[in-house]
């Protein structure tokens, strides 16, 4: 009967650094719940938290070569998650702060000829050329 060997984060990181995507996938599976929870506390929205956690894992995968092997993985990962969640929260705040005309391009005036210029200036179209 085969014995299952539990790989440590250190083992998985070493394998991921050498290009083993399956090893990084195991790290994702191991840390996805805490990553989502961290992002949710910061974002306050489940959809934004899922997006932030997913983007953080993508960024962590790209940066795994810069990870210090002697350092613990979880705090490093959660720092990336928290930064991504904060970025998303700030971006959402900027979107809410924009005036309505900027949020919806359909509210812009028709941009065709003199009638557009007249509405933009608040005057009647000029008949003189």
PyMOL commands that set and color helices and strands:
alter all, ss='L'
color gray80, all
select helices_A, chain A and resi 9-17+21-43+46-66+73-97+100-103+105-107+113-121
alter helices_A, ss='H'
color red, helices_A
deselect
rebuild
show_as cartoon
